[in-house]
Amino acid sequence: MPAPERSPSPTIALWSRRQDTRTTMKKMQQIGLHVFNPEWSGYHSSSFTECTMKIYGTNEQMTIPCQTCTKVMDVKKALAAATMVEPGDLAFVVKQGCTWRIQHDHSEVGRNVTVKGIKSFQPLPHKYEHPVIFIGTGYNGIKNALLYAHEGNRDFIMFDRYDRVGGHAWLTQANKTSKLQTEMASFHVWFGPEWGENEKLGYPVDWHTWPKKDEIIQHCQHACEKYGMIEHCRFRVEVTSMDIVGKISDFDRQYVLLVEPKDKDEAYQVRASSFYHFPGAYFTKRIIDYPGESEFTGQIGYGMNDDIPFDHLWHSRTAIVGNGAFAVENIRTCCEYGTAKIFLITRRKNLPSPRLSCWFVHQGIVPTPAGMLLNTFKPMFEACGFGDPWTYHSVYASKDKKHCNIISNSRFGIGDVTFLAVATGRCEYVQDLIKRFTQRTIHLQGGQKLDQIDNVIKALGLIADHTCDKFHKIKELIGPWPNGDIRRIIYADPLGMNAANFTTFSTGIGSYTTGIRDKYLIDFPAEQRLVLEHCTPLLPRSKASGEKPAHQYDAKYATTCAVVIEGVCPKITMKCAPVSDYMHTLYWTVNPLDRFLEECVQSWDAYQKDWKAQGFDHPYIPYPYTKEIVHGWFSEFAATVGPVSLEAKQNWMKEQEALALQAQQDQGPVSLDTAEGKDFWRQHCERGHETFRKGSKIAFGNAA
C-alpha cells in the first residue's frame, strides 16, 4: 500500500499563498484595477475573488481577478480603457433573486455580471456618419485603403486623376527602365503581419526581387483586385476643394469635397468624416538651368519621366548631375544602354549601399547599429575604390567609433552596379559644381573641364506638391496633421535619413506603421482626445519655406512625431510590435540568404558579360561578398547587439522574464501605498476620509 502523500510544509504553503497573492495583485494592477490594502481599513473585505463578465446578447465572456471590495466604477474604467468607450456608456447588471438589477458605480462588483454598452471585449472602430475618402490610388493610397478593406470596412471611396492605380511617382515620374532599389519583400503594398499567411495575398514569392516599373504598377493592381477595391475607385477626377463643416475641435465635424471629372460630367460633392491625401513626395522635378546650355549642342534631359536621351547613350560620354537615388538609377540605365563613360557630378559624395547590406538590415529582428552597417559596406567599398565609408560627410561618429549616426538629406542609393561601374572605369565621380556650359564641354567651379560630353542627365531631385498646402489651407503642420486636424491625413515619404540604428532602407515599413497609427486614431475617438490634449504641445511644427511645402518633412521630424504620439498611446506601439518578427520571417521566406546571394552574384557577373558584349573589355572583378562574410556579420550581431533568429529571441525573452520575476521577488510585495491608489479608495470606499490603519490613529490620507 503506497504511503499517503505528505502535505506541504507550513513554510512552503505560506510562500505559495504569498506568490499567488502577488500574482493576483499584479494582474489586477495590469488590468487597471486598484488593489485595496487590508491594512487601510476594517470596513471592507480585501480577500481575492473573481468577476465573470458576459456581454449582453452574446456568448462572449471573460473572467478577471478582483477583491470582494472592488468597486463597479473601478471595473468600468478598466473595461472602458480596454474597449475604447466611455465608462458612462457601460451598465453592469446582476441577477438578484428572480429579478435583475443595475449595479451602482460605488457598489461592490458582482461575481457574475452582464455588461451592456459594448458588443465585444475587443475595441471596435467607431462608426462615422460619412465614408473615409482617399485622394490618390498610388502606393500609399492603396496601402492605407487595404487596412480598411482587410478589416471588412468597405465604407470608403478612392479618387485619382489617372485612369488606373499606380500613382504619379510610378506612372509618370519613373522611367521605363526604373527598377526598385530595395527588395520587393520590403516594398510590396500589402506589407504587414496581417498578410503573412493571408490566403488572398500572402508573402510576395511570385514577384521579382527588384521589379521594374511595369511590375510595380501590376502588383498595385493585383492587390486592389484581390480585395475588390477597384469598385471603390473613381478615376480621371480631380478633387479641387475642401470645406470643413464645423470647427476642427468638433467631434461631429465633416468635410465637403468638390470632385470634378476630367470628362464632361458635372462636378459633384462628397461628404467625408475623415480623409487621407497622398500628394506624393516626388511630384515634379527640380529644374535648374545653367549658363551656356544653349551653346552645349549635345543632349540635355532630366533623369525621370523618360526625359533621358535614350537614343543617344550608346558609346557616348554622359554626365549625370546629382547624387540621389535617381542619379544612382541613371548610372545603371546608362550602363545598360551602352554608355562608354559616365561622369557623376556631385557637390559631395553620398553614401551608396550594396544590396547585401540592405538585405541584412531588412531581415534583422533588432535594428542594425549604424556602425555595424558601415562595416558591412567595407568589402564593396574596398574592392571598388570607394574609400572608407566611415569618412563620408553623412557619418557622425565618436573617435572610438562606438557611437555613430548617419544623417543625410537623401536616402541611400542602393545597388551593386554603381560600384561595378566605378571599379571598371565606366563611371567616375566628380566632386564639384557646374559653372557653365560651352560646346560639348562642362566647366566646373573648381577649374576642371569635362570635354567631348554628348549627353547631360540632370537628376537634381524632386519637389512635393505645393497645391496640397493650398487645398488644405495649411498655416502649419502640427505633428503630422494640417492645422492640428487629426482626422485629415497627409502623407508624403519623409526625406533623407537620420538614425543611429536602422530597421529599413525602404519606404514600405515606415508607411505601414504610420498607416496603422493614423487608422487607429481615426477608429478610436477616445484616443484622439488623449493625443490632442497631451501631444499637441510636444509635437514638432512645419511651415512652408521656399520650395518645401508645409506637409513635407524629413526623417527626424517623422521619428519625433512617432515617439511623442506612441508615448501617449502605447497601444499603437503594441499594434506595431509584431512587425519585426513578421519581417524576419518574410525575408527568410522570400529572400533566404543562399538564394539572395546567388541573385546578387548572377546579376554582378551578368553585367560584366553584357559590358564585354557591348565592346568594353576589363579584367573580371569577383563579387566582394561571400557566405562566410555574411555569417561573420550574424556572429558579430549576436555577440554585440541581439538575437538573430526567432528561436534565439524567444529564449532571450524567457531569460528576461525570469530575471524580471526574480527582481520582483527580491523587491518584496507589490506596492499598494501609492498616492493614486489611496486617493481612489479615499473617494470610493465607505467612510473613506475616516479610514485609518489598524492599530493606529494615522489618517489614511497621511499614511506613508
matplotlib code that plots the C-alpha trace (Angstrom):
import matplotlib.pyplot as plt

x = [0.0, 1.6, 2.3, -0.1, 1.3, 2.7, 1.0, 3.3, 5.1, 3.6, 6.5, 6.0, 2.3, 2.7, 5.3, 3.0, 0.0, 2.1, 3.2, -0.4, -1.4, 1.5, 0.5, -3.2, -2.3, -0.1, -2.8, -5.3, -2.9, -2.1, -5.8, -6.1, -7.8, -6.9, -5.9, -7.2, -4.6, -6.1, -4.2, -6.1, -9.5, -11.6, -14.7, -14.0, -13.1, -9.9, -10.0, -9.4, -12.0, -13.1, -15.6, -17.1, -18.4, -20.7, -21.7, -25.4, -26.8, -23.7, -21.8, -18.6, -17.4, -14.2, -13.1, -10.9, -9.3, -10.6, -11.3, -14.6, -14.5, -13.6, -16.0, -18.1, -16.7, -13.1, -14.0, -16.0, -13.0, -10.6, -13.1, -13.7, -10.0, -9.6, -12.6, -12.1, -15.5, -16.5, -17.2, -20.6, -21.6, -21.4, -24.0, -23.4, -26.5, -26.6, -29.3, -31.0, -33.4, -35.8, -35.2, -32.3, -30.7, -28.3, -25.3, -24.4, -20.9, -20.0, -21.3, -19.1, -18.9, -20.8, -19.3, -21.3, -22.1, -23.9, -22.4, -24.4, -23.0, -20.4, -20.6, -17.2, -14.3, -12.1, -12.2, -14.4, -13.8, -16.1, -18.8, -18.9, -21.8, -19.8, -17.2, -13.5, -12.0, -8.6, -7.2, -4.7, -4.6, -0.8, 1.4, 0.5, -3.2, -3.6, -1.6, -3.8, -7.1, -6.0, -6.0, -9.7, -10.6, -8.8, -10.9, -14.1, -14.7, -16.0, -17.2, -14.5, -14.0, -10.8, -10.2, -7.4, -6.5, -5.2, -7.2, -5.7, -3.9, -0.2, 0.3, 2.1, 5.6, 5.4, 3.0, 4.7, 7.9, 9.6, 11.4, 10.7, 13.9, 13.2, 13.7, 13.0, 16.3, 15.1, 13.7, 10.1, 9.7, 10.1, 8.2, 5.1, 2.0, 0.4, 3.4, 2.3, 1.7, -2.0, -0.9, 1.9, -0.3, -3.2, -4.9, -5.7, -2.1, 0.5, 4.2, 5.3, 7.1, 5.9, 7.4, 10.9, 13.3, 14.0, 11.0, 10.8, 8.2, 5.5, 5.7, 5.4, 2.2, 0.9, 1.4, -0.7, -3.5, -3.2, -3.7, -6.7, -8.3, -7.8, -9.7, -12.3, -11.1, -11.3, -15.1, -14.3, -12.1, -13.2, -10.6, -10.0, -11.2, -9.7, -10.7, -10.4, -11.6, -12.4, -14.6, -14.9, -18.4, -18.0, -14.8, -11.7, -12.4, -16.0, -16.2, -19.1, -17.4, -17.4, -15.5, -17.2, -15.1, -15.7, -15.0, -14.5, -14.4, -12.0, -14.6, -17.7, -19.6, -20.7, -18.8, -20.3, -19.8, -18.8, -19.0, -16.4, -15.9, -12.2, -9.9, -6.4, -4.5, -1.4, 0.1, 3.5, 7.0, 8.1, 5.6, 7.7, 11.4, 13.6, 14.6, 17.9, 19.2, 22.9, 24.6, 25.5, 23.1, 22.0, 25.6, 26.1, 24.8, 24.6, 21.5, 20.3, 17.4, 16.2, 16.7, 13.0, 9.7, 11.5, 13.3, 16.6, 18.1, 18.0, 18.7, 22.0, 23.5, 25.2, 29.0, 28.6, 30.2, 27.5, 27.4, 24.9, 24.3, 23.2, 23.8, 20.5, 18.6, 17.6, 21.2, 22.3, 19.5, 20.6, 24.1, 22.6, 20.4, 23.5, 25.4, 22.6, 22.3, 26.0, 27.4, 31.2, 31.9, 29.8, 30.7, 28.7, 28.9, 28.1, 28.9, 29.5, 29.6, 26.6, 26.8, 25.7, 24.6, 25.4, 22.5, 23.6, 23.8, 20.2, 19.1, 20.9, 19.2, 15.8, 15.9, 17.0, 14.8, 16.6, 17.7, 21.2, 23.5, 24.9, 28.5, 27.9, 26.0, 29.1, 31.3, 29.1, 29.8, 33.6, 34.1, 32.3, 33.9, 37.4, 37.0, 35.6, 37.7, 35.1, 37.3, 36.4, 32.6, 33.3, 34.8, 31.7, 30.1, 26.9, 28.6, 28.8, 30.8, 32.8, 36.6, 36.4, 33.6, 31.4, 28.7, 27.6, 24.7, 24.1, 22.4, 21.7, 19.2, 18.9, 18.5, 20.9, 21.2, 21.1, 22.6, 25.7, 26.0, 27.2, 30.2, 31.0, 30.8, 33.3, 35.6, 35.7, 36.3, 33.0, 31.8, 33.8, 32.7, 33.5, 33.1, 32.4, 29.6, 28.8, 29.8, 28.7, 28.4, 30.1, 30.0, 30.0, 32.0, 31.1, 33.1, 33.3, 33.7, 36.9, 38.5, 38.2, 36.7, 34.8, 35.3, 33.5, 30.4, 27.5, 24.7, 23.8, 21.2, 20.0, 19.0, 18.6, 15.8, 12.0, 9.7, 6.5, 3.1, 2.5, -1.1, -1.7, -1.0, -3.4, -6.1, -5.9, -5.4, -2.4, -1.0, 1.3, 1.6, 1.2, 3.0, 1.6, -1.7, -2.7, -3.5, -3.7, -6.8, -6.3, -8.8, -7.1, -4.1, -1.5, 1.4, 4.4, 7.5, 9.8, 13.0, 16.5, 17.7, 18.7, 19.4, 21.8, 20.0, 18.4, 15.3, 14.8, 16.1, 12.6, 9.6, 7.4, 7.9, 7.6, 4.4, 2.8, 3.4, 2.3, -0.9, -1.5, -1.2, -3.4, -6.2, -6.1, -6.6, -9.5, -11.1, -11.0, -12.1, -11.1, -7.5, -7.9, -8.9, -5.9, -3.5, -4.8, -4.7, -1.2, 0.7, -0.1, 2.4, 5.2, 4.8, 7.1, 5.7, 6.3, 5.6, 6.1, 9.5, 11.0, 10.4, 9.3, 5.6, 4.4, 3.2, 6.7, 9.1, 12.2, 13.0, 13.9, 10.5, 8.7, 10.6, 9.8, 6.1, 6.1, 7.9, 5.6, 2.3, 3.2, 4.4, 0.8, -0.8, 1.2, -1.4, -0.1, 3.3, 1.7, -0.1, 3.2, 5.2, 4.7, 6.4, 10.0, 9.2, 7.0, 9.7, 12.3, 10.0, 9.1, 12.7, 13.8, 10.7, 11.0, 14.8, 16.7, 20.4, 21.6, 19.1, 19.6, 23.4, 23.2, 21.0, 23.5, 26.4, 24.5, 23.5, 27.1, 28.5, 25.8, 26.6, 30.3, 29.3, 27.0, 29.5, 32.1, 29.4, 29.0, 32.7, 34.0, 36.8, 38.1, 39.5, 36.9, 36.0, 34.8, 31.7, 33.2, 30.8, 30.7, 28.5, 31.3, 31.5, 27.7, 27.9, 30.5, 28.0, 25.5, 28.1, 29.1, 25.4, 24.5, 27.5, 27.1, 23.5, 20.8, 19.2, 19.5, 16.7, 13.1, 14.2, 17.1, 14.7, 12.2, 14.9, 16.2, 12.7, 12.3, 15.6, 14.4, 11.1, 12.9, 15.2, 12.2, 10.4, 13.4, 13.8, 10.2, 10.6, 13.7, 11.8, 9.2, 5.4, 3.7, 3.5, -0.1, 0.7, 0.7, -0.8, -3.1, -4.3, -5.0, -6.8, -9.1, -10.1, -10.5, -13.1, -14.8, -14.8, -17.2, -16.2, -13.1, -12.0, -12.1, -10.3, -7.2, -4.6, -5.4, -3.9, -3.0, -4.6, -2.7, -5.2, -5.5, -4.5, -1.4, -0.1, 3.4]
y = [0.0, 3.3, 5.8, 8.8, 12.0, 14.4, 17.8, 20.7, 22.2, 25.4, 27.4, 26.2, 26.7, 30.2, 31.0, 29.6, 31.7, 34.8, 34.1, 33.6, 36.8, 38.7, 37.3, 38.2, 41.8, 42.2, 41.1, 43.5, 46.3, 45.4, 45.4, 48.8, 47.9, 49.5, 46.9, 47.6, 47.2, 45.2, 47.4, 50.5, 49.8, 47.2, 48.3, 46.3, 42.7, 42.6, 38.9, 37.9, 36.5, 36.7, 38.5, 36.9, 39.4, 38.4, 40.8, 41.2, 39.5, 37.5, 34.4, 36.4, 36.4, 36.9, 36.5, 38.9, 38.8, 41.2, 41.7, 41.4, 45.2, 46.0, 48.8, 48.7, 52.1, 50.7, 47.7, 50.0, 52.3, 49.4, 47.8, 51.2, 51.7, 48.3, 48.7, 52.4, 53.6, 55.9, 54.4, 56.1, 54.1, 50.9, 49.3, 46.3, 44.1, 41.3, 38.8, 39.4, 36.6, 36.3, 39.8, 41.8, 44.9, 47.6, 48.0, 51.5, 52.7, 52.6, 49.1, 46.1, 44.5, 41.2, 37.8, 37.3, 40.4, 41.1, 44.1, 46.4, 49.1, 47.2, 44.5, 42.9, 42.9, 43.8, 47.5, 48.2, 51.0, 53.9, 54.1, 57.5, 59.0, 59.6, 57.4, 57.6, 59.3, 58.6, 61.1, 59.1, 55.5, 55.2, 53.1, 54.8, 55.3, 51.6, 50.6, 52.6, 51.6, 47.9, 48.3, 49.1, 46.5, 43.8, 44.5, 44.4, 48.1, 48.9, 52.4, 54.3, 55.9, 56.5, 59.3, 59.7, 61.9, 58.9, 56.2, 53.4, 52.7, 53.1, 56.7, 59.7, 58.6, 55.3, 56.2, 59.4, 60.3, 56.8, 56.0, 53.0, 51.5, 52.3, 49.4, 49.0, 49.5, 47.9, 44.3, 43.7, 41.9, 45.2, 47.3, 45.3, 47.2, 44.5, 44.5, 43.7, 40.9, 40.8, 39.4, 37.0, 33.8, 35.6, 33.5, 36.5, 37.9, 36.3, 36.6, 38.0, 34.9, 35.2, 38.6, 39.6, 40.6, 44.0, 44.5, 47.2, 49.9, 47.8, 45.1, 47.6, 49.0, 45.5, 44.5, 47.5, 46.4, 42.8, 43.9, 46.0, 43.2, 40.7, 42.9, 44.2, 47.8, 48.8, 49.3, 51.8, 53.9, 56.9, 57.5, 60.6, 63.1, 66.0, 66.8, 70.6, 72.0, 71.1, 72.8, 71.9, 71.9, 72.7, 73.5, 71.3, 70.8, 69.5, 65.7, 65.7, 67.8, 66.7, 67.5, 68.5, 67.7, 69.0, 66.4, 67.5, 64.7, 65.2, 64.1, 66.2, 65.0, 67.7, 68.3, 66.9, 67.0, 64.2, 64.3, 62.6, 62.1, 61.7, 61.6, 60.8, 62.8, 61.4, 64.2, 62.3, 63.4, 63.1, 65.4, 67.4, 67.5, 70.3, 72.4, 74.2, 76.0, 76.5, 79.3, 78.4, 75.4, 76.8, 76.5, 73.0, 71.3, 67.9, 66.4, 67.7, 66.0, 65.1, 61.7, 60.9, 60.9, 59.3, 62.5, 60.7, 60.8, 57.0, 57.0, 59.0, 56.9, 54.2, 54.5, 58.2, 60.3, 61.2, 63.4, 62.8, 65.8, 64.9, 62.0, 60.9, 57.7, 58.8, 59.6, 56.1, 54.6, 56.6, 55.1, 51.7, 52.9, 54.4, 51.2, 49.1, 51.4, 51.1, 54.4, 54.4, 56.9, 58.3, 61.3, 61.7, 65.4, 66.0, 68.5, 65.8, 62.0, 60.4, 57.0, 54.3, 50.9, 47.4, 45.1, 42.6, 45.4, 46.4, 42.7, 42.3, 45.3, 44.2, 40.6, 41.7, 41.2, 44.0, 47.3, 47.3, 49.9, 52.4, 51.5, 47.8, 48.9, 50.9, 47.9, 45.8, 48.3, 47.9, 44.8, 46.5, 49.9, 48.5, 46.3, 49.1, 52.1, 53.9, 54.6, 54.2, 54.5, 56.0, 59.1, 60.2, 63.5, 62.0, 59.9, 61.4, 59.1, 59.2, 58.8, 55.2, 54.5, 53.1, 55.7, 56.6, 58.5, 58.7, 62.0, 62.9, 64.9, 61.9, 58.2, 55.5, 54.8, 51.0, 48.8, 46.9, 48.2, 51.6, 50.1, 47.8, 50.8, 52.7, 49.7, 49.0, 52.7, 53.3, 55.7, 58.4, 60.6, 64.3, 66.3, 69.8, 72.2, 73.3, 76.8, 76.9, 75.1, 75.6, 73.4, 69.8, 71.0, 71.3, 73.9, 73.3, 75.8, 74.2, 74.9, 71.4, 70.9, 67.8, 67.6, 65.8, 65.3, 64.0, 64.0, 65.6, 64.0, 66.2, 64.2, 67.1, 65.7, 66.1, 68.6, 67.9, 69.4, 72.9, 72.8, 70.4, 73.1, 75.4, 72.7, 72.2, 75.9, 74.9, 77.5, 75.0, 71.2, 70.3, 66.9, 65.0, 66.9, 70.0, 72.7, 70.0, 68.3, 64.7, 63.3, 64.7, 62.6, 64.0, 61.7, 62.1, 60.0, 61.6, 63.0, 61.8, 59.8, 60.5, 57.3, 55.6, 52.3, 51.0, 48.9, 49.6, 51.4, 51.2, 53.5, 50.4, 49.7, 53.3, 54.0, 50.8, 51.7, 55.3, 53.9, 51.7, 54.8, 57.0, 54.4, 53.6, 57.3, 57.7, 54.4, 55.3, 58.9, 58.5, 58.2, 61.2, 63.3, 61.9, 62.8, 66.3, 67.0, 65.6, 65.6, 68.9, 71.0, 68.4, 67.8, 69.5, 72.1, 72.6, 75.6, 76.1, 77.5, 78.1, 75.1, 72.9, 72.8, 72.6, 69.0, 67.7, 66.9, 64.8, 61.6, 63.2, 65.0, 61.8, 60.0, 62.7, 62.5, 58.8, 58.9, 61.6, 60.0, 56.5, 57.7, 58.8, 55.9, 52.8, 50.6, 51.9, 50.5, 47.2, 47.0, 47.6, 45.2, 42.1, 43.8, 42.8, 39.1, 39.3, 41.0, 38.4, 35.5, 37.4, 37.8, 34.2, 33.0, 35.2, 36.0, 33.4, 34.1, 31.4, 32.5, 36.2, 36.0, 33.8, 36.5, 39.2, 37.3, 36.4, 40.0, 41.1, 38.6, 39.3, 43.0, 42.2, 39.8, 42.3, 45.0, 42.9, 42.2, 46.0, 46.3, 47.3, 44.9, 44.8, 42.2, 40.2, 41.5, 38.9, 39.7, 41.2, 39.2, 35.5, 33.5, 33.3, 37.1, 37.4, 34.6, 36.7, 39.6, 37.4, 36.2, 39.7, 40.8, 38.0, 38.8, 42.6, 43.6, 40.9, 37.8, 36.8, 34.3, 34.0, 31.0, 33.0, 35.9, 33.6, 32.2, 35.7, 36.8, 33.9, 34.8, 38.4, 37.3, 35.0, 37.9, 40.2, 37.7, 37.3, 41.0, 41.4, 38.7, 40.4, 43.7, 42.3, 42.7, 44.7, 48.3, 49.3, 52.6, 54.8, 58.2, 57.4, 54.2, 55.8, 58.7, 56.3, 54.4, 57.6, 58.7, 55.3, 53.3, 53.5, 56.3, 56.7, 60.0, 58.4, 55.3, 54.6, 51.9, 49.1, 49.7, 53.3, 56.7, 57.7, 59.1, 57.3, 60.4, 60.9, 57.3, 56.8]
z = [0.0, -1.1, 1.6, 1.6, 0.1, 2.6, 2.8, 2.1, 5.0, 6.5, 5.2, 1.6, 1.8, 3.2, 0.5, -2.2, -1.0, -1.0, -4.5, -5.6, -3.9, -5.5, -9.0, -8.4, -7.3, -10.3, -12.7, -11.1, -11.5, -15.1, -15.9, -14.3, -11.0, -7.7, -5.1, -1.6, 1.1, 4.1, 6.5, 5.4, 6.8, 8.6, 6.8, 3.6, 2.7, 0.8, 0.1, -3.5, -5.8, -9.5, -11.5, -14.7, -17.2, -20.1, -22.8, -23.2, -26.3, -27.0, -25.7, -25.2, -21.6, -19.6, -16.0, -14.2, -10.7, -8.2, -4.5, -2.7, -2.1, -5.8, -6.9, -10.1, -11.2, -11.0, -13.2, -15.6, -16.0, -16.7, -19.2, -20.9, -21.3, -22.9, -25.3, -26.1, -24.8, -22.1, -18.6, -18.6, -21.6, -19.7, -17.4, -15.1, -14.5, -11.8, -11.0, -7.6, -6.8, -9.7, -11.0, -12.5, -11.0, -12.4, -10.1, -8.9, -9.5, -5.8, -5.2, -4.9, -8.3, -8.6, -9.1, -12.3, -14.3, -17.6, -19.4, -21.6, -23.8, -25.7, -28.4, -27.7, -25.2, -28.1, -29.1, -32.1, -34.5, -34.3, -37.0, -38.6, -40.4, -43.7, -45.5, -45.4, -48.5, -50.1, -52.5, -54.6, -55.7, -55.7, -53.5, -50.2, -51.0, -51.8, -48.7, -46.3, -48.0, -47.7, -43.9, -44.1, -46.7, -44.8, -41.7, -43.7, -43.7, -47.2, -46.4, -48.3, -51.7, -53.6, -56.1, -58.6, -61.6, -63.6, -65.3, -63.2, -60.0, -59.5, -58.6, -60.1, -59.0, -60.8, -63.7, -64.6, -62.8, -63.2, -66.4, -68.5, -67.1, -63.5, -61.1, -57.4, -55.5, -52.2, -52.3, -53.3, -49.9, -48.0, -50.6, -51.6, -51.0, -48.7, -46.4, -42.8, -40.4, -41.5, -44.8, -43.8, -44.1, -45.9, -48.5, -50.7, -50.9, -48.6, -48.9, -52.3, -53.5, -57.1, -57.8, -58.9, -56.1, -57.8, -60.2, -62.9, -63.3, -65.1, -62.5, -59.6, -61.2, -61.9, -58.2, -57.1, -59.5, -58.2, -54.5, -55.4, -57.4, -54.6, -52.2, -54.6, -54.2, -57.9, -57.4, -54.8, -57.1, -59.1, -61.8, -64.0, -61.5, -59.6, -56.0, -56.3, -53.0, -49.4, -46.8, -43.1, -41.7, -38.1, -36.1, -36.1, -32.4, -33.1, -33.0, -35.4, -38.0, -41.6, -44.8, -48.0, -51.1, -54.6, -57.2, -60.9, -63.5, -66.4, -68.8, -69.5, -66.4, -63.9, -60.7, -57.5, -53.8, -51.4, -47.7, -45.5, -41.8, -42.3, -45.3, -46.5, -49.0, -50.7, -52.9, -53.2, -52.3, -55.9, -57.6, -60.0, -60.9, -59.6, -62.6, -62.6, -65.8, -66.1, -68.0, -71.6, -72.0, -75.4, -76.6, -75.5, -78.7, -77.0, -75.5, -72.1, -70.2, -66.8, -65.2, -64.8, -66.7, -69.7, -70.4, -70.7, -74.2, -74.5, -78.3, -77.7, -74.9, -77.0, -76.7, -75.6, -72.9, -70.5, -67.4, -64.6, -62.3, -58.8, -56.4, -55.0, -55.7, -59.2, -60.1, -59.0, -61.0, -64.1, -63.8, -64.2, -67.1, -68.9, -68.5, -69.8, -72.9, -73.7, -72.5, -72.8, -70.0, -67.2, -65.1, -61.9, -60.9, -57.3, -54.6, -52.1, -52.4, -50.7, -49.2, -51.6, -50.3, -51.6, -52.0, -49.3, -46.6, -47.4, -47.1, -43.8, -42.3, -43.5, -42.2, -38.7, -35.7, -33.9, -35.6, -37.0, -35.4, -37.9, -37.1, -37.9, -41.1, -42.3, -41.6, -43.9, -46.6, -46.4, -48.6, -51.5, -50.9, -50.7, -53.8, -55.9, -54.8, -52.8, -49.8, -46.2, -45.6, -42.1, -43.8, -45.8, -44.9, -43.6, -40.9, -37.5, -35.2, -32.0, -32.2, -31.0, -33.4, -30.7, -31.3, -34.8, -36.6, -40.3, -41.2, -44.8, -46.9, -49.3, -48.8, -49.7, -53.4, -53.3, -56.0, -56.9, -60.5, -59.4, -57.6, -60.5, -63.0, -60.9, -60.4, -64.2, -65.0, -66.8, -64.1, -62.4, -59.5, -60.0, -56.7, -57.9, -59.1, -62.6, -63.5, -67.2, -70.4, -73.8, -76.9, -75.6, -72.6, -68.9, -66.9, -63.2, -60.4, -59.3, -62.7, -64.2, -67.7, -68.9, -72.7, -75.5, -73.5, -75.6, -73.0, -69.7, -67.4, -64.6, -61.5, -59.1, -57.0, -56.9, -55.2, -53.4, -54.5, -53.2, -54.3, -51.4, -48.9, -50.6, -50.8, -47.0, -46.2, -44.1, -41.8, -40.2, -39.8, -36.1, -36.0, -39.0, -39.1, -41.1, -38.6, -35.9, -37.5, -36.5, -39.0, -42.0, -43.0, -45.4, -46.2, -48.4, -47.9, -45.3, -46.8, -46.0, -43.1, -39.5, -37.5, -35.2, -35.8, -39.0, -39.4, -43.1, -46.2, -47.7, -47.5, -47.2, -43.4, -42.3, -44.4, -42.9, -39.3, -40.0, -41.6, -38.5, -36.3, -38.4, -38.7, -35.0, -34.1, -36.5, -35.3, -31.6, -30.8, -27.1, -28.2, -30.5, -27.4, -25.4, -28.2, -28.8, -25.0, -24.2, -27.5, -29.2, -27.1, -27.7, -31.4, -33.9, -36.3, -40.0, -42.2, -45.9, -46.8, -50.3, -52.4, -49.4, -48.7, -45.1, -45.4, -46.4, -43.6, -43.0, -41.3, -37.9, -37.9, -38.6, -35.8, -33.3, -34.1, -33.7, -30.3, -28.9, -30.1, -29.2, -25.8, -25.1, -26.9, -26.2, -27.8, -31.2, -30.3, -29.3, -32.7, -34.5, -32.2, -34.5, -37.4, -36.6, -36.3, -39.4, -41.4, -40.3, -41.4, -44.6, -45.6, -44.9, -46.8, -49.8, -49.9, -48.0, -47.8, -50.3, -52.9, -52.4, -52.5, -55.7, -57.3, -56.4, -57.8, -61.0, -61.6, -60.9, -63.4, -66.0, -66.1, -66.8, -69.5, -71.1, -71.0, -72.8, -75.5, -75.8, -76.5, -73.1, -72.0, -68.5, -66.1, -64.3, -60.8, -58.4, -56.2, -53.0, -50.6, -49.7, -47.5, -44.9, -44.7, -44.1, -41.5, -39.8, -39.6, -37.9, -35.3, -34.5, -34.3, -31.9, -29.7, -29.5, -30.5, -30.0, -31.3, -35.0, -35.1, -33.7, -31.6, -30.1, -29.5, -27.7, -25.5, -24.7, -23.8, -21.4, -19.7, -19.4, -17.9, -15.4, -14.4, -14.0, -11.8, -9.6, -9.3, -8.3, -5.7, -4.4, -4.1, -1.7, -2.0, -4.7, -3.6, -2.6, -0.8, -3.9, -3.8, -6.8, -5.1, -1.8, -3.5, -5.4, -2.2, -0.2, -2.8, -3.3, -0.1, 2.8, 5.3, 3.1, 4.7, 8.1, 7.2, 9.2, 9.6, 12.0, 15.4, 14.8, 14.6, 11.4, 8.9, 5.6, 3.7, 5.7, 5.7, 4.5]

ax = plt.figure().add_subplot(projection="3d")
ax.plot(x, y, z, "-o")
ax.set_aspect("equal")
plt.show()
